[in-house]
Amino acid sequence: MIKAVVFDLDNTLMDFMKMKRRAIEEAIPAMIDAGLHLTVDEANSKIDEIYKEQGIEYQQVFDEFLKRVLDKVDYKIWAAGVVAYRRAREASLIPYPHVYSTLYKLSKLKISTGILSDAPTKEAWLRLAYLNFHHIIDEVVTFDDTGVRKPSPIPFKRILEKLKVEPYEAIMVGDWVERDIVGAANVGMKTAFARYGDVFNTISHSADYELNDISELVDIVRKENNL
């Protein structure tokens, strides 16, 4: 019987990569207008390089970017980029179709919900608040809570402890096979691959279920619980 659903956040509840691309697209021209002497393509290349080195969640990307191209942080340029980035991020931060209704239906079925994310705690909660999910989700575990990333069993066990369920009583929903699906299966959770959020063009996966739309999750829970 399923008592809890655990979601990855980025590219599972919301299109994180679309949001990230849009925010960077707005930040670069703003920095150029403030005095940065690079082309858009040159700046894009440098920022992509930093994200590849440090990870897509790296929070000091503009500081590092300006240090590399100017040998210092010019705060006029930095501020222009950060403000444009944040405005675009907020405007682009929208859930995938049917996320709200799915969460509501799970709540009506008395299913607990959790978030398991490799994002920093502050960023995860900001995204949840922007999406107005902070009142719906029961528990959240991030990289800051455990110091290790998926597929380590540690974060999976932590979210299960917070939700007060056994592994076999929970299903993990995520878009990244190696981290979300394999990690959850290794601790004994059921799994659902979020095909709709897949950015890796995944051909095959080992999940128990595949979701082309998040709304399909409700029928899966009903089936597992014989409802």
PyMOL commands that set and color helices and strands:
alter all, ss='L'
color gray80, all
select helices_A, chain A and resi 16-33+40-54+61-70+75-92+99-108+121-130+143-146+153-163+167-169+177-186+195-197+216-224
alter helices_A, ss='H'
color red, helices_A
select strands_A, chain A and resi 4-7+112-116+139-141+170-174+190-194+209-211
alter strands_A, ss='S'
color yellow, strands_A
deselect
rebuild
show_as cartoon
